[in-house]
């Protein structure tokens, strides 16, 4: 599902920081509390963005180094990118 509405703060700044740290474009699909809040307007208190590791493929480790647990971005913002495996 694609939306044309802007991503609210603090998520916009968090995702902009990730984007600015990448040397090329990477698309990833978000789910969990962040997605529920943004897509459906149902407030969910969360401090993470869940992404599917299978979708980000070869960029998985790079994304976690930028915004995963104990990364500099995580330490400075309190927000974290969490990667979840897809089960067959």
C-alpha positions as CSV (number, residue, x, y, z in Angstrom):
1,X,0.0,0.0,0.0
2,X,1.5,3.3,-1.0
3,X,0.5,6.6,0.6
4,X,1.0,10.2,-0.5
5,X,0.7,11.7,3.0
6,X,3.9,12.8,4.7
7,X,5.5,10.6,7.4
8,X,5.1,12.3,10.8
9,X,7.9,13.1,13.2
10,X,9.9,11.6,14.8
11,X,9.8,9.0,12.1
12,X,10.4,11.3,9.2
13,X,13.7,12.5,10.7
14,X,14.7,8.9,11.7
15,X,14.1,7.6,8.2
16,X,15.8,10.7,6.6
17,X,18.9,9.9,8.7
18,X,18.9,6.3,7.4
19,X,18.4,7.6,3.8
20,X,21.3,10.0,4.2
21,X,23.6,7.3,5.3
22,X,23.0,5.1,2.2
23,X,25.2,5.3,-0.9
24,X,22.3,4.1,-3.1
25,X,18.6,3.7,-3.0
26,X,17.2,0.9,-0.9
27,X,13.5,0.1,-0.6
28,X,12.1,-1.8,2.3
29,X,8.6,-2.6,3.5
30,X,7.7,-1.7,7.0
31,X,5.2,-3.4,9.3
32,X,4.3,-3.4,13.0
33,X,3.2,-0.5,15.1
34,X,4.8,2.2,12.9
35,X,3.0,0.9,9.9
36,X,-0.4,0.6,11.7
37,X,-0.1,4.1,13.0
38,X,0.9,5.6,9.6
39,X,-1.4,3.6,7.4
40,X,-4.5,3.4,9.5
41,X,-4.1,6.3,11.9
42,X,-4.4,3.9,14.9
43,X,-2.0,5.3,17.5
44,X,0.6,2.7,18.6
45,X,3.3,3.6,21.0
46,X,6.5,2.2,19.5
47,X,10.2,3.1,19.3
48,X,11.0,0.8,16.3
49,X,10.4,0.3,12.6
50,X,10.0,-3.3,11.7
51,X,11.3,-4.3,8.2
52,X,11.3,-7.7,6.5
53,X,14.9,-8.9,6.1
54,X,14.0,-10.9,2.9
55,X,12.8,-7.8,1.2
56,X,16.0,-5.7,1.9
57,X,18.2,-8.6,0.8
58,X,21.8,-7.7,0.5
59,X,21.3,-4.4,2.2
60,X,20.2,-6.1,5.5
61,X,23.5,-5.8,7.4
62,X,24.1,-2.3,6.1
63,X,20.7,-1.1,7.3
64,X,21.2,-2.7,10.8
65,X,24.6,-1.1,11.1
66,X,23.1,2.3,10.4
67,X,20.0,2.1,12.5
68,X,19.9,-1.3,14.3
69,X,20.4,-2.1,18.0
70,X,23.2,-0.1,19.6
71,X,23.9,1.8,16.3
72,X,24.9,5.4,16.6
73,X,21.5,6.5,15.3
74,X,19.8,4.2,17.9
75,X,21.8,5.7,20.7
76,X,21.2,9.3,19.6
77,X,17.5,9.0,18.9
78,X,16.2,6.1,20.9
79,X,14.6,4.7,17.8
80,X,15.6,1.5,16.1
81,X,15.2,-0.5,12.9
82,X,14.3,-4.1,13.6
83,X,14.7,-6.8,10.9
84,X,12.4,-9.8,11.0
85,X,12.9,-13.0,9.1
86,X,10.2,-14.4,6.9
87,X,9.3,-18.1,7.5
88,X,8.7,-20.4,4.6
